[in-house]
Amino acid sequence: MARYVRLDDRAVLSVSGSDAHGFLQGLITNDVDKLRDGAAIHAALLTPQGKYLFDFFVFRRGEAFCLDCEADARPALAKRLAMYKLRADVAVDAAVADAVHAVFGDDAREAARRIEGADVFVDSRHPVLGMRVVGRCGDSALQRAGIEAAERADYEALRIAQGIPDGRRDLVPERSFLLENGFDELNGVDFEKGCYVGQEVTARMKHRNLVRKRLVPVRIDGAAPEAGTPVFSGKSEVGEIRTSTGGLALALLRIEAIEGGETLRTETAAIHPEKPGWADF
């Protein structure tokens, strides 16, 4: 049965105006031309040095582009977009009062399509994450569509088990690189679209095979470490923990530590990396 969670840590801003398409196309990591027939894209905004700042889903609502982003980051994202606006005919509205839900599980796509009064699109990162529902509809609209409420921990367990990062909880602004976190394999980067902010560094890392670390799911034996806890192989630090739930976590680790077969440790736990089936490294 399809289930849903309300993502209270998400919010929406809109970008509109006659220059909005070209404006976004020259800034973000994915191709805005993919937004056809109700589709959405996952994308990021980077520093000129190719380091992560924000990530979001982009979808069309009439002539405007809407960004499903982290609620805490929405003011900073709106400010950053406005900085690039210059004289372009672009308006950035960070006061959109929409709720964001995730619908996942069996029949998620069919169930989500029955919801009225919302924008509904596939979460393009991985099939297990199902659908996104964005609009002013409350939980009752999802329940009328035959979708059952779930705990946020259930959704988090699915995400973490597949090694899928969740914004600034797993990536560090102005420090993280997208390709270390699987954004290309998770459909967040288009290498054919042309220039965007940070494109040169991202393309160089891809084509010269410069990625040395990867974010992967890990099983935890012992007390769950906090985000930011260092991970060691012997006496050598090889990475750090990101988000966790239950006995699972995400960890950014050196590739040789992932593939070496040795038991990794924090101060409180043994760490067992598991390479996701979608990951190519």
DRENPA-3360 file (N, C-alpha, C; in nm, 2 decimals, always signed):
BEGIN
1 = MARYVRLD = +0.08/-0.12/+0.00/+0.00/+0.00/+0.00/+0.09/+0.12/+0.00 ~ +0.04/+0.23/-0.07/+0.12/+0.35/-0.07/+0.11/+0.42/+0.06 ~ +0.22/+0.49/+0.10/+0.22/+0.56/+0.23/+0.28/+0.70/+0.20 ~ +0.25/+0.79/+0.30/+0.30/+0.93/+0.28/+0.36/+0.98/+0.41 ~ +0.45/+1.08/+0.39/+0.50/+1.16/+0.51/+0.50/+1.30/+0.46 ~ +0.46/+1.39/+0.55/+0.47/+1.53/+0.53/+0.62/+1.57/+0.56 ~ +0.68/+1.64/+0.47/+0.82/+1.68/+0.48/+0.82/+1.83/+0.53 ~ +0.81/+1.84/+0.67/+0.80/+1.97/+0.72/+0.93/+2.06/+0.71;
9 = DRAVLSVS = +1.03/+1.99/+0.68/+1.16/+2.06/+0.66/+1.18/+2.11/+0.52 ~ +1.08/+2.10/+0.43/+1.09/+2.15/+0.30/+1.00/+2.27/+0.28 ~ +1.03/+2.35/+0.18/+0.95/+2.47/+0.14/+0.96/+2.49/-0.01 ~ +0.89/+2.59/-0.06/+0.89/+2.62/-0.20/+0.92/+2.77/-0.23 ~ +1.00/+2.79/-0.33/+1.01/+2.93/-0.38/+0.98/+2.92/-0.53 ~ +0.95/+3.04/-0.59/+0.92/+3.04/-0.73/+1.01/+3.14/-0.80 ~ +1.04/+3.11/-0.93/+1.12/+3.20/-1.01/+1.04/+3.22/-1.14 ~ +1.00/+3.35/-1.16/+0.92/+3.38/-1.28/+0.97/+3.49/-1.36;
17 = GSDAHGFL = +0.91/+3.53/-1.47/+0.95/+3.63/-1.56/+0.99/+3.58/-1.69 ~ +1.00/+3.67/-1.79/+1.03/+3.63/-1.93/+1.17/+3.57/-1.94 ~ +1.26/+3.60/-1.85/+1.40/+3.55/-1.86/+1.42/+3.43/-1.76 ~ +1.32/+3.38/-1.70/+1.34/+3.28/-1.59/+1.40/+3.15/-1.65 ~ +1.36/+3.11/-1.77/+1.42/+2.98/-1.82/+1.57/+2.99/-1.84 ~ +1.61/+3.10/-1.91/+1.76/+3.11/-1.94/+1.83/+3.14/-1.81 ~ +1.77/+3.21/-1.72/+1.83/+3.24/-1.59/+1.87/+3.12/-1.52 ~ +1.77/+3.03/-1.50/+1.80/+2.90/-1.43/+1.89/+2.81/-1.51;
25 = QGLITNDV = +1.88/+2.81/-1.64/+1.96/+2.72/-1.72/+2.11/+2.75/-1.71 ~ +2.14/+2.88/-1.69/+2.28/+2.92/-1.67/+2.33/+2.91/-1.53 ~ +2.25/+2.86/-1.44/+2.29/+2.86/-1.30/+2.30/+2.71/-1.24 ~ +2.20/+2.63/-1.28/+2.19/+2.50/-1.20/+2.25/+2.38/-1.28 ~ +2.27/+2.27/-1.21/+2.34/+2.16/-1.26/+2.26/+2.07/-1.36 ~ +2.13/+2.08/-1.36/+2.05/+2.00/-1.45/+1.99/+2.08/-1.56 ~ +1.93/+2.01/-1.66/+1.88/+2.08/-1.78/+1.73/+2.12/-1.76 ~ +1.70/+2.25/-1.76/+1.57/+2.30/-1.75/+1.48/+2.25/-1.86;
33 = DKLRDGAA = +1.54/+2.22/-1.98/+1.46/+2.18/-2.09/+1.39/+2.04/-2.07 ~ +1.43/+1.97/-1.96/+1.37/+1.84/-1.93/+1.23/+1.86/-1.87 ~ +1.19/+1.98/-1.84/+1.07/+2.00/-1.76/+0.95/+2.00/-1.86 ~ +0.91/+1.88/-1.90/+0.80/+1.87/-1.99/+0.70/+1.77/-1.94 ~ +0.57/+1.79/-1.97/+0.46/+1.70/-1.94/+0.46/+1.66/-1.79 ~ +0.48/+1.76/-1.70/+0.46/+1.73/-1.56/+0.59/+1.68/-1.49 ~ +0.69/+1.66/-1.57/+0.82/+1.61/-1.51/+0.88/+1.71/-1.42 ~ +0.97/+1.67/-1.34/+1.05/+1.76/-1.25/+1.20/+1.71/-1.26;
41 = IHAALLTP = +1.29/+1.80/-1.22/+1.43/+1.76/-1.22/+1.49/+1.79/-1.08 ~ +1.59/+1.71/-1.04/+1.66/+1.74/-0.92/+1.79/+1.81/-0.96 ~ +1.83/+1.92/-0.90/+1.95/+1.99/-0.94/+2.01/+2.06/-0.82 ~ +2.12/+2.12/-0.84/+2.19/+2.19/-0.74/+2.25/+2.33/-0.79 ~ +2.27/+2.41/-0.69/+2.34/+2.54/-0.72/+2.48/+2.53/-0.65 ~ +2.58/+2.56/-0.72/+2.72/+2.55/-0.67/+2.79/+2.68/-0.66 ~ +2.90/+2.68/-0.59/+2.99/+2.80/-0.60/+3.07/+2.79/-0.73 ~ +3.13/+2.90/-0.77/+3.21/+2.90/-0.89/+3.32/+2.79/-0.88;
49 = QGKYLFDF = +3.36/+2.75/-0.76/+3.47/+2.65/-0.75/+3.41/+2.51/-0.75 ~ +3.28/+2.50/-0.78/+3.22/+2.37/-0.80/+3.18/+2.30/-0.67 ~ +3.16/+2.38/-0.56/+3.13/+2.32/-0.43/+2.98/+2.35/-0.40 ~ +2.92/+2.26/-0.33/+2.77/+2.25/-0.30/+2.73/+2.38/-0.22 ~ +2.62/+2.43/-0.27/+2.55/+2.54/-0.19/+2.41/+2.49/-0.15 ~ +2.32/+2.46/-0.25/+2.18/+2.42/-0.23/+2.15/+2.31/-0.33 ~ +2.05/+2.23/-0.30/+1.99/+2.14/-0.40/+1.84/+2.15/-0.38 ~ +1.77/+2.11/-0.48/+1.62/+2.13/-0.49/+1.56/+2.05/-0.61;
57 = FVFRRGEA = +1.43/+2.03/-0.61/+1.36/+1.99/-0.72/+1.30/+2.11/-0.79 ~ +1.30/+2.10/-0.93/+1.24/+2.21/-1.01/+1.13/+2.16/-1.09 ~ +1.01/+2.22/-1.08/+0.90/+2.19/-1.17/+0.83/+2.31/-1.22 ~ +0.75/+2.30/-1.32/+0.68/+2.41/-1.38/+0.54/+2.42/-1.31 ~ +0.50/+2.55/-1.29/+0.36/+2.58/-1.25/+0.32/+2.70/-1.33 ~ +0.25/+2.66/-1.44/+0.22/+2.77/-1.54/+0.35/+2.82/-1.60 ~ +0.37/+2.95/-1.60/+0.49/+3.01/-1.66/+0.60/+3.02/-1.56 ~ +0.57/+2.99/-1.44/+0.68/+3.00/-1.33/+0.75/+2.87/-1.31;
65 = FCLDCEAD = +0.87/+2.87/-1.26/+0.95/+2.76/-1.21/+0.94/+2.76/-1.06 ~ +0.90/+2.64/-1.00/+0.90/+2.63/-0.86/+1.01/+2.54/-0.81 ~ +1.07/+2.58/-0.70/+1.18/+2.50/-0.64/+1.14/+2.45/-0.51 ~ +1.14/+2.31/-0.50/+1.11/+2.24/-0.37/+1.25/+2.23/-0.30 ~ +1.27/+2.31/-0.20/+1.40/+2.32/-0.13/+1.39/+2.30/+0.02 ~ +1.50/+2.30/+0.08/+1.50/+2.29/+0.23/+1.45/+2.42/+0.29 ~ +1.36/+2.41/+0.38/+1.29/+2.53/+0.44/+1.39/+2.62/+0.51 ~ +1.49/+2.57/+0.58/+1.59/+2.65/+0.65/+1.68/+2.72/+0.55;
73 = ARPALAKR = +1.69/+2.67/+0.43/+1.78/+2.73/+0.34/+1.71/+2.82/+0.24 ~ +1.58/+2.82/+0.24/+1.50/+2.90/+0.14/+1.54/+3.05/+0.14 ~ +1.55/+3.12/+0.25/+1.59/+3.26/+0.25/+1.73/+3.28/+0.18 ~ +1.82/+3.20/+0.22/+1.96/+3.21/+0.16/+1.96/+3.17/+0.01 ~ +1.88/+3.07/-0.03/+1.87/+3.04/-0.17/+1.81/+3.16/-0.25 ~ +1.70/+3.21/-0.20/+1.64/+3.33/-0.27/+1.74/+3.44/-0.28 ~ +1.81/+3.47/-0.17/+1.91/+3.58/-0.18/+2.02/+3.55/-0.28 ~ +2.06/+3.42/-0.29/+2.17/+3.39/-0.39/+2.12/+3.40/-0.53;
81 = LAMYKLRA = +2.00/+3.36/-0.55/+1.94/+3.37/-0.69/+1.92/+3.52/-0.72 ~ +1.88/+3.60/-0.63/+1.86/+3.74/-0.66/+2.00/+3.81/-0.69 ~ +2.10/+3.76/-0.63/+2.24/+3.81/-0.66/+2.28/+3.80/-0.80 ~ +2.23/+3.69/-0.87/+2.26/+3.66/-1.01/+2.17/+3.73/-1.10 ~ +2.06/+3.79/-1.05/+1.95/+3.83/-1.14/+2.00/+3.95/-1.23 ~ +2.07/+4.04/-1.17/+2.12/+4.16/-1.24/+2.00/+4.23/-1.31 ~ +2.00/+4.25/-1.44/+1.89/+4.32/-1.51/+1.80/+4.23/-1.58 ~ +1.81/+4.10/-1.55/+1.72/+4.00/-1.62/+1.57/+4.02/-1.56;
89 = DVAVDAAV = +1.48/+3.99/-1.65/+1.34/+4.00/-1.61/+1.30/+3.87/-1.53 ~ +1.34/+3.87/-1.41/+1.32/+3.75/-1.32/+1.27/+3.80/-1.18 ~ +1.17/+3.73/-1.13/+1.12/+3.76/-1.00/+1.14/+3.64/-0.91 ~ +1.20/+3.65/-0.79/+1.21/+3.54/-0.70/+1.12/+3.56/-0.58 ~ +1.03/+3.46/-0.56/+0.93/+3.47/-0.45/+0.96/+3.36/-0.35 ~ +1.00/+3.40/-0.23/+1.03/+3.30/-0.13/+0.91/+3.29/-0.02 ~ +0.79/+3.34/-0.06/+0.68/+3.33/+0.03/+0.57/+3.24/-0.02 ~ +0.60/+3.14/-0.09/+0.51/+3.04/-0.14/+0.47/+2.95/-0.02;
97 = ADAVHAVF = +0.34/+2.94/+0.00/+0.29/+2.87/+0.12/+0.24/+2.73/+0.09 ~ +0.33/+2.65/+0.03/+0.29/+2.51/-0.01/+0.35/+2.41/+0.09 ~ +0.28/+2.30/+0.10/+0.34/+2.19/+0.18/+0.40/+2.09/+0.08 ~ +0.49/+2.01/+0.13/+0.56/+1.91/+0.05/+0.54/+1.77/+0.12 ~ +0.49/+1.68/+0.04/+0.48/+1.54/+0.09/+0.56/+1.44/+0.00 ~ +0.60/+1.33/+0.06/+0.66/+1.22/-0.01/+0.56/+1.11/-0.01 ~ +0.53/+1.04/-0.12/+0.45/+0.92/-0.13/+0.53/+0.81/-0.18 ~ +0.54/+0.70/-0.10/+0.63/+0.59/-0.14/+0.56/+0.46/-0.11;
105 = GDDAREAA = +0.63/+0.35/-0.15/+0.57/+0.22/-0.13/+0.50/+0.17/-0.25 ~ +0.43/+0.05/-0.24/+0.36/-0.01/-0.35/+0.25/+0.08/-0.40 ~ +0.25/+0.09/-0.54/+0.14/+0.17/-0.60/+0.15/+0.32/-0.57 ~ +0.27/+0.37/-0.54/+0.29/+0.51/-0.50/+0.25/+0.60/-0.62 ~ +0.29/+0.57/-0.74/+0.27/+0.65/-0.85/+0.12/+0.66/-0.88 ~ +0.05/+0.55/-0.88/-0.09/+0.55/-0.91/-0.17/+0.63/-0.80 ~ -0.13/+0.60/-0.68/-0.20/+0.67/-0.57/-0.18/+0.82/-0.57 ~ -0.06/+0.86/-0.59/-0.03/+1.01/-0.59/-0.10/+1.08/-0.70;
113 = RRIEGADV = -0.12/+1.01/-0.82/-0.19/+1.08/-0.93/-0.34/+1.10/-0.89 ~ -0.39/+1.04/-0.79/-0.53/+1.06/-0.75/-0.55/+1.19/-0.66 ~ -0.44/+1.25/-0.62/-0.45/+1.36/-0.53/-0.49/+1.48/-0.61 ~ -0.58/+1.56/-0.55/-0.63/+1.68/-0.62/-0.57/+1.80/-0.56 ~ -0.55/+1.91/-0.64/-0.51/+2.04/-0.59/-0.36/+2.04/-0.55 ~ -0.28/+1.97/-0.62/-0.13/+1.97/-0.60/-0.06/+1.94/-0.72 ~ +0.07/+1.98/-0.72/+0.16/+1.93/-0.83/+0.22/+1.80/-0.78 ~ +0.22/+1.70/-0.87/+0.27/+1.57/-0.84/+0.37/+1.52/-0.94;
121 = FVDSRHPV = +0.49/+1.48/-0.89/+0.59/+1.44/-0.98/+0.68/+1.33/-0.92 ~ +0.75/+1.26/-1.01/+0.84/+1.15/-0.97/+0.96/+1.20/-0.90 ~ +1.00/+1.14/-0.79/+1.13/+1.17/-0.73/+1.24/+1.10/-0.82 ~ +1.30/+1.18/-0.90/+1.39/+1.12/-1.00/+1.52/+1.07/-0.95 ~ +1.55/+1.08/-0.82/+1.68/+1.03/-0.77/+1.68/+0.88/-0.76 ~ +1.57/+0.82/-0.72/+1.57/+0.67/-0.71/+1.43/+0.62/-0.70 ~ +1.39/+0.51/-0.76/+1.25/+0.46/-0.76/+1.20/+0.44/-0.62 ~ +1.28/+0.40/-0.52/+1.23/+0.37/-0.39/+1.17/+0.49/-0.32;
129 = LGMRVVGR = +1.21/+0.61/-0.36/+1.16/+0.73/-0.30/+1.03/+0.78/-0.36 ~ +0.98/+0.71/-0.46/+0.84/+0.73/-0.50/+0.81/+0.87/-0.56 ~ +0.71/+0.94/-0.51/+0.66/+1.06/-0.57/+0.67/+1.18/-0.47 ~ +0.67/+1.30/-0.52/+0.66/+1.42/-0.45/+0.53/+1.49/-0.47 ~ +0.47/+1.54/-0.37/+0.34/+1.61/-0.38/+0.35/+1.75/-0.32 ~ +0.34/+1.85/-0.40/+0.36/+1.99/-0.36/+0.24/+2.07/-0.38 ~ +0.19/+2.14/-0.28/+0.07/+2.22/-0.29/+0.01/+2.26/-0.16 ~ -0.10/+2.32/-0.16/-0.17/+2.37/-0.04/-0.26/+2.27/+0.02;
137 = CGDSALQR = -0.26/+2.15/-0.03/-0.35/+2.04/+0.02/-0.29/+1.99/+0.15 ~ -0.38/+1.95/+0.24/-0.33/+1.89/+0.37/-0.33/+1.74/+0.36 ~ -0.30/+1.68/+0.48/-0.29/+1.54/+0.48/-0.42/+1.47/+0.44 ~ -0.54/+1.54/+0.46/-0.66/+1.48/+0.43/-0.68/+1.45/+0.28 ~ -0.62/+1.54/+0.20/-0.62/+1.51/+0.05/-0.55/+1.38/+0.01 ~ -0.44/+1.35/+0.08/-0.37/+1.23/+0.06/-0.45/+1.11/+0.11 ~ -0.51/+1.13/+0.22/-0.59/+1.02/+0.28/-0.71/+0.99/+0.19 ~ -0.77/+1.09/+0.13/-0.89/+1.07/+0.04/-0.84/+0.99/-0.08;
145 = AGIEAAER = -0.72/+1.00/-0.12/-0.66/+0.93/-0.23/-0.62/+0.78/-0.19 ~ -0.65/+0.74/-0.07/-0.63/+0.61/-0.03/-0.48/+0.58/+0.02 ~ -0.41/+0.69/+0.06/-0.27/+0.68/+0.10/-0.27/+0.69/+0.25 ~ -0.19/+0.60/+0.31/-0.18/+0.58/+0.45/-0.07/+0.66/+0.51 ~ -0.08/+0.73/+0.62/+0.02/+0.80/+0.69/+0.13/+0.71/+0.74 ~ +0.26/+0.75/+0.73/+0.37/+0.67/+0.77/+0.45/+0.76/+0.87 ~ +0.55/+0.70/+0.94/+0.64/+0.77/+1.02/+0.76/+0.82/+0.94 ~ +0.81/+0.94/+0.97/+0.92/+1.00/+0.90/+1.04/+0.90/+0.90;
153 = ADYEALRI = +1.05/+0.83/+1.01/+1.16/+0.73/+1.03/+1.16/+0.62/+0.92 ~ +1.04/+0.58/+0.88/+1.02/+0.48/+0.77/+1.08/+0.53/+0.64 ~ +1.05/+0.66/+0.61/+1.10/+0.72/+0.49/+1.25/+0.74/+0.49 ~ +1.30/+0.78/+0.61/+1.45/+0.80/+0.63/+1.52/+0.67/+0.61 ~ +1.46/+0.56/+0.66/+1.53/+0.43/+0.65/+1.55/+0.39/+0.51 ~ +1.44/+0.41/+0.43/+1.45/+0.38/+0.28/+1.56/+0.46/+0.22 ~ +1.56/+0.59/+0.24/+1.66/+0.68/+0.18/+1.80/+0.65/+0.22 ~ +1.82/+0.63/+0.35/+1.96/+0.60/+0.40/+2.01/+0.46/+0.35;
161 = AQGIPDGR = +1.92/+0.36/+0.35/+1.96/+0.23/+0.30/+2.01/+0.23/+0.15 ~ +1.95/+0.32/+0.07/+1.99/+0.34/-0.07/+2.11/+0.43/-0.09 ~ +2.16/+0.50/+0.02/+2.27/+0.58/+0.01/+2.24/+0.72/-0.06 ~ +2.12/+0.77/-0.03/+2.08/+0.89/-0.10/+2.09/+1.01/-0.01 ~ +2.17/+1.11/-0.04/+2.18/+1.23/+0.05/+2.06/+1.31/+0.06 ~ +2.05/+1.39/+0.17/+1.93/+1.48/+0.19/+1.99/+1.62/+0.22 ~ +2.02/+1.69/+0.12/+2.06/+1.83/+0.13/+2.17/+1.85/+0.23 ~ +2.15/+1.96/+0.31/+2.26/+2.01/+0.40/+2.27/+1.91/+0.52;
169 = RDLVPERS = +2.18/+1.82/+0.54/+2.20/+1.72/+0.64/+2.32/+1.63/+0.61 ~ +2.35/+1.61/+0.48/+2.45/+1.52/+0.44/+2.56/+1.59/+0.36 ~ +2.54/+1.70/+0.30/+2.64/+1.78/+0.23/+2.67/+1.90/+0.30 ~ +2.80/+1.94/+0.30/+2.84/+2.06/+0.37/+2.86/+2.18/+0.27 ~ +2.78/+2.28/+0.29/+2.79/+2.40/+0.20/+2.93/+2.45/+0.19 ~ +2.97/+2.48/+0.07/+3.10/+2.54/+0.03/+3.22/+2.44/+0.06 ~ +3.18/+2.32/+0.09/+3.29/+2.22/+0.11/+3.27/+2.09/+0.03 ~ +3.14/+2.04/+0.02/+3.11/+1.92/-0.05/+3.11/+1.93/-0.20;
177 = FLLENGFD = +3.16/+1.82/-0.27/+3.15/+1.81/-0.41/+3.03/+1.72/-0.45 ~ +2.96/+1.75/-0.55/+2.84/+1.67/-0.59/+2.88/+1.53/-0.62 ~ +2.99/+1.51/-0.70/+3.02/+1.37/-0.74/+3.06/+1.28/-0.63 ~ +3.11/+1.33/-0.52/+3.13/+1.25/-0.40/+3.01/+1.20/-0.34 ~ +2.90/+1.26/-0.37/+2.77/+1.23/-0.31/+2.67/+1.17/-0.41 ~ +2.72/+1.12/-0.53/+2.64/+1.05/-0.62/+2.54/+1.13/-0.70 ~ +2.55/+1.26/-0.71/+2.45/+1.34/-0.78/+2.44/+1.31/-0.93 ~ +2.55/+1.27/-0.99/+2.54/+1.24/-1.13/+2.46/+1.11/-1.15;
185 = ELNGVDFE = +2.49/+1.00/-1.07/+2.41/+0.88/-1.08/+2.27/+0.89/-1.04 ~ +2.24/+0.99/-0.95/+2.11/+1.01/-0.90/+2.03/+1.12/-0.98 ~ +2.08/+1.14/-1.10/+2.01/+1.22/-1.20/+2.00/+1.37/-1.16 ~ +2.11/+1.42/-1.09/+2.11/+1.56/-1.05/+2.20/+1.65/-1.13 ~ +2.28/+1.59/-1.22/+2.37/+1.66/-1.30/+2.36/+1.62/-1.45 ~ +2.36/+1.72/-1.54/+2.35/+1.69/-1.68/+2.48/+1.74/-1.74 ~ +2.56/+1.64/-1.80/+2.69/+1.68/-1.85/+2.68/+1.72/-2.00 ~ +2.57/+1.73/-2.05/+2.55/+1.77/-2.19/+2.49/+1.91/-2.21;
193 = KGCYVGQE = +2.44/+1.97/-2.10/+2.36/+2.09/-2.11/+2.44/+2.22/-2.13 ~ +2.57/+2.22/-2.11/+2.65/+2.34/-2.13/+2.68/+2.40/-2.00 ~ +2.71/+2.53/-2.00/+2.77/+2.60/-1.89/+2.67/+2.63/-1.78 ~ +2.71/+2.62/-1.65/+2.64/+2.66/-1.53/+2.75/+2.69/-1.43 ~ +2.71/+2.75/-1.32/+2.80/+2.79/-1.22/+2.87/+2.66/-1.16 ~ +3.00/+2.66/-1.16/+3.07/+2.54/-1.11/+3.08/+2.43/-1.21 ~ +3.04/+2.45/-1.33/+3.04/+2.34/-1.43/+3.18/+2.29/-1.46 ~ +3.28/+2.38/-1.48/+3.41/+2.34/-1.52/+3.47/+2.24/-1.42;
201 = VTARMKHR = +3.46/+2.27/-1.29/+3.52/+2.18/-1.19/+3.45/+2.05/-1.18 ~ +3.31/+2.05/-1.19/+3.24/+1.93/-1.19/+3.27/+1.84/-1.31 ~ +3.28/+1.90/-1.43/+3.32/+1.82/-1.54/+3.46/+1.76/-1.53 ~ +3.55/+1.84/-1.48/+3.69/+1.79/-1.47/+3.70/+1.67/-1.37 ~ +3.62/+1.68/-1.26/+3.62/+1.57/-1.16/+3.57/+1.44/-1.23 ~ +3.47/+1.46/-1.31/+3.41/+1.34/-1.38/+3.50/+1.28/-1.48 ~ +3.55/+1.36/-1.57/+3.63/+1.31/-1.68/+3.77/+1.27/-1.65 ~ +3.82/+1.33/-1.54/+3.96/+1.29/-1.50/+3.96/+1.20/-1.38;
209 = NLVRKRLV = +3.84/+1.15/-1.34/+3.83/+1.05/-1.24/+3.90/+1.10/-1.11 ~ +3.86/+1.22/-1.07/+3.93/+1.28/-0.95/+3.85/+1.26/-0.82 ~ +3.74/+1.18/-0.82/+3.67/+1.16/-0.70/+3.74/+1.06/-0.61 ~ +3.77/+1.09/-0.49/+3.84/+1.00/-0.40/+3.76/+0.96/-0.28 ~ +3.64/+1.02/-0.26/+3.55/+0.98/-0.15/+3.41/+0.96/-0.21 ~ +3.33/+0.88/-0.14/+3.20/+0.86/-0.18/+3.11/+0.85/-0.05 ~ +2.99/+0.90/-0.06/+2.88/+0.88/+0.04/+2.82/+0.74/+0.02 ~ +2.82/+0.66/+0.12/+2.76/+0.53/+0.11/+2.68/+0.50/+0.24;
217 = PVRIDGAA = +2.58/+0.40/+0.23/+2.52/+0.36/+0.35/+2.61/+0.27/+0.43 ~ +2.60/+0.27/+0.56/+2.68/+0.18/+0.65/+2.59/+0.12/+0.76 ~ +2.62/+0.00/+0.79/+2.56/-0.06/+0.91/+2.64/-0.03/+1.03 ~ +2.57/-0.01/+1.14/+2.64/+0.03/+1.27/+2.62/-0.08/+1.37 ~ +2.73/-0.12/+1.42/+2.73/-0.22/+1.54/+2.78/-0.14/+1.66 ~ +2.69/-0.10/+1.75/+2.73/-0.02/+1.86/+2.64/+0.10/+1.87 ~ +2.68/+0.20/+1.96/+2.60/+0.32/+1.98/+2.61/+0.40/+1.85 ~ +2.50/+0.46/+1.80/+2.49/+0.53/+1.68/+2.57/+0.66/+1.70;
225 = PEAGTPVF = +2.67/+0.69/+1.61/+2.75/+0.81/+1.62/+2.67/+0.93/+1.57 ~ +2.70/+1.05/+1.62/+2.64/+1.17/+1.57/+2.70/+1.21/+1.44 ~ +2.62/+1.29/+1.36/+2.67/+1.34/+1.24/+2.80/+1.42/+1.26 ~ +2.90/+1.40/+1.17/+3.03/+1.46/+1.19/+3.13/+1.38/+1.26 ~ +3.09/+1.27/+1.32/+3.19/+1.18/+1.39/+3.29/+1.12/+1.29 ~ +3.42/+1.13/+1.32/+3.52/+1.07/+1.23/+3.51/+0.92/+1.23 ~ +3.54/+0.86/+1.11/+3.55/+0.72/+1.09/+3.70/+0.68/+1.07 ~ +3.74/+0.57/+1.13/+3.89/+0.53/+1.12/+3.90/+0.39/+1.06;
233 = SGKSEVGE = +4.01/+0.37/+0.99/+4.06/+0.24/+0.95/+4.19/+0.23/+1.02 ~ +4.20/+0.15/+1.13/+4.32/+0.15/+1.21/+4.33/+0.28/+1.28 ~ +4.45/+0.35/+1.26/+4.47/+0.48/+1.32/+4.44/+0.59/+1.22 ~ +4.41/+0.55/+1.09/+4.39/+0.65/+0.99/+4.25/+0.70/+0.98 ~ +4.22/+0.83/+0.98/+4.09/+0.88/+0.95/+4.05/+0.87/+0.81 ~ +3.94/+0.80/+0.78/+3.90/+0.78/+0.64/+3.77/+0.84/+0.60 ~ +3.71/+0.91/+0.69/+3.58/+0.97/+0.65/+3.50/+1.02/+0.78 ~ +3.37/+1.04/+0.76/+3.29/+1.09/+0.87/+3.14/+1.05/+0.85;
241 = IRTSTGGL = +3.07/+1.04/+0.96/+2.93/+1.00/+0.96/+2.85/+1.12/+0.92 ~ +2.74/+1.09/+0.84/+2.64/+1.20/+0.81/+2.51/+1.16/+0.89 ~ +2.39/+1.16/+0.82/+2.27/+1.13/+0.89/+2.26/+0.98/+0.92 ~ +2.17/+0.95/+1.02/+2.16/+0.81/+1.06/+2.01/+0.78/+1.11 ~ +1.97/+0.66/+1.11/+1.85/+0.62/+1.17/+1.86/+0.47/+1.21 ~ +1.81/+0.44/+1.33/+1.83/+0.30/+1.37/+1.97/+0.25/+1.36 ~ +1.99/+0.14/+1.30/+2.13/+0.08/+1.29/+2.19/+0.12/+1.15 ~ +2.14/+0.22/+1.08/+2.19/+0.26/+0.95/+2.24/+0.40/+0.96;
249 = ALALLRIE = +2.33/+0.43/+0.87/+2.38/+0.57/+0.86/+2.43/+0.59/+0.72 ~ +2.45/+0.72/+0.68/+2.53/+0.75/+0.57/+2.67/+0.80/+0.62 ~ +2.77/+0.76/+0.54/+2.91/+0.81/+0.58/+2.98/+0.84/+0.45 ~ +3.06/+0.95/+0.45/+3.14/+0.99/+0.34/+3.28/+0.93/+0.37 ~ +3.32/+0.84/+0.29/+3.44/+0.76/+0.31/+3.53/+0.76/+0.19 ~ +3.66/+0.74/+0.22/+3.75/+0.72/+0.11/+3.72/+0.59/+0.04 ~ +3.73/+0.59/-0.09/+3.69/+0.48/-0.17/+3.77/+0.35/-0.14 ~ +3.90/+0.37/-0.11/+3.98/+0.25/-0.08/+3.93/+0.19/+0.06;
257 = AIEGGETL = +3.88/+0.27/+0.15/+3.83/+0.22/+0.27/+3.70/+0.14/+0.25 ~ +3.62/+0.19/+0.16/+3.49/+0.12/+0.12/+3.52/-0.02/+0.06 ~ +3.62/-0.02/-0.02/+3.64/-0.14/-0.10/+3.75/-0.23/-0.03 ~ +3.81/-0.19/+0.08/+3.92/-0.26/+0.14/+3.88/-0.39/+0.21 ~ +3.75/-0.39/+0.26/+3.70/-0.51/+0.33/+3.74/-0.51/+0.48 ~ +3.81/-0.40/+0.52/+3.84/-0.40/+0.67/+3.73/-0.34/+0.75 ~ +3.72/-0.38/+0.88/+3.62/-0.32/+0.97/+3.66/-0.17/+1.00 ~ +3.57/-0.08/+0.98/+3.60/+0.06/+1.01/+3.53/+0.09/+1.15;
265 = RTETAAIH = +3.58/+0.19/+1.21/+3.53/+0.22/+1.35/+3.52/+0.37/+1.37 ~ +3.42/+0.40/+1.46/+3.42/+0.53/+1.53/+3.46/+0.50/+1.68 ~ +3.45/+0.59/+1.76/+3.49/+0.57/+1.90/+3.39/+0.48/+1.97 ~ +3.26/+0.47/+1.92/+3.16/+0.40/+1.98/+3.10/+0.28/+1.90 ~ +3.15/+0.26/+1.78/+3.08/+0.16/+1.70/+3.17/+0.11/+1.59 ~ +3.14/-0.02/+1.54/+3.20/-0.07/+1.42/+3.11/-0.03/+1.30 ~ +3.17/+0.00/+1.19/+3.10/+0.06/+1.07/+3.13/-0.03/+0.96 ~ +3.02/-0.08/+0.89/+3.03/-0.17/+0.78/+2.97/-0.11/+0.65;
273 = PEKPGWAD = +3.05/-0.06/+0.56/+3.00/+0.01/+0.44/+2.93/-0.09/+0.35 ~ +2.83/-0.04/+0.28/+2.76/-0.12/+0.18/+2.75/-0.04/+0.05 ~ +2.81/-0.07/-0.05/+2.81/+0.01/-0.18/+2.67/-0.01/-0.24 ~ +2.60/+0.10/-0.27/+2.46/+0.09/-0.33/+2.47/+0.03/-0.47 ~ +2.37/-0.04/-0.51/+2.37/-0.10/-0.64/+2.37/+0.00/-0.76 ~ +2.33/+0.12/-0.74/+2.33/+0.22/-0.84/+2.46/+0.29/-0.86 ~ +2.55/+0.28/-0.76/+2.67/+0.36/-0.75/+2.78/+0.30/-0.85 ~ +2.85/+0.39/-0.92/+2.95/+0.34/-1.02/+3.09/+0.40/-0.98;
281 = F = +3.16/+0.32/-0.89/+3.29/+0.36/-0.85/+3.37/+0.24/-0.81;
% end
